[in-house]
Amino acid sequence: PICCSIMAASANQSTYERHAVLRSRGAPPTLTFINGVWSRCLQEPWINQKPHYIKQPQPGEDGWPQGLTCLHVFYDGSLWRISSDDDQSVFAVANTDAEHPNTVSRDDWLLL
């Protein structure tokens, strides 16, 4: 999934975000860039009938690997994954069919 190219605020964004906020925390020092607030992807808000979120570096936010400009959290049909925009780098997976990443148990996430 590639949708980080359009991040402008819109009515659709607020519609999706009012239903759920995705916040991640507790990642180890090597993965601190996955901590923080995630936004629904406007171009592709659903993948496999489950919500799709994105996260981009914010001003003053450190720890992002060189060249990484966007992360995605989405359900790929068999597990939840946190990956780069081009899906070439996977940082975490959760082997569960939870309906939303907020409902994935912390113990289900495997950090890679």
N, C-alpha and C positions, 0 to 999 in steps of 0.2 A: 504494500500500500504506500502510495506517495501522495501526501496531501499537505505537507508543510509549506508549500509555496503560497498558499492563500491563508492568511491568518487574520484578515481584517475583521473587526467586530461587526456583527450583523444581528438582525432579529433572530435568525436561525440559531446562532451561537447561544444567545441568552435563553432561547427556548430549550435547547438541549441541556445547558448548564443548570437551569433551575430545578431539574429533576434529580440530579446527583452531582456531587463534587468529588473529584478524585484527587486525593492527596496521598503521597507516599512519603514514608519516613523509615528510618532505621537501617538504611543500606550501609554496608561497610565503607571505610574510607576510599577504597578503590572504585566504588560505584556511587559516590554521593550525588552525582549528576542525575540519578533517577529519583532522588528525593524532591519533594515540592508539589506544586499544583499542576495538574494536567487539564487540558481543554479538549472538548469534543472536536473531532475532525469534521469540518464543514463539508468537504468534498466527499467524504465517505464515512458518515456517522455510524454506520452499522457494518460489521463484517461477520458473516455467518450468523446473522440475526442477533448479534450481541454488540454492545457499545464499543466504539473505537476512539481512543484518546491519543493526543499528541502532547509533547512537551518540547519546548525550545529553550536555549540558554537565555537567561534574563540578565540585564545589566548588573554587574557586580557578582554574578554567580560564578564561582570557580569550580574546577574539577572536571570540566568537559574534555574528553579526548580530542586531540587535534583533528580537525576535519569533520567532526560530528556536529551536525546542525539541527538535528531533530530526532526524537525518539517516538516510538509508537507502543501502545499497549493494546492488544487485540486478541481475540479468540480465533485460532487458525483452523478450527473444526475438530481438534482433538485436545488442544491445551492452550492456556493463556501464555502469551509471550511479550516480553519487552525487547524491542529491537531497534536498530537504526532505521532511518527513513527508507533506505534501499533494501532493507532486510538482510544485508550481508553480515551484520554483527548482531548476535543475540546475547543479551545481558542477563536475562532471567526467564524462567519458564515455570508454569504451575500446571500439573497434570490433574485438571479438574474441569468439569463442564459448568462451573458456576455461571449464573446469569449476568453478573457484573463483576469487574475486577475488585470492587469494594467488598464483595462477599467471598473472595478467595481467602482462605485461612493463611495467616502469616507462615505457618509451618508447611504449607503446600508450595511456597515459592522456593525454587532452586536457583540460587545466584550462580552465574557462570563466569 
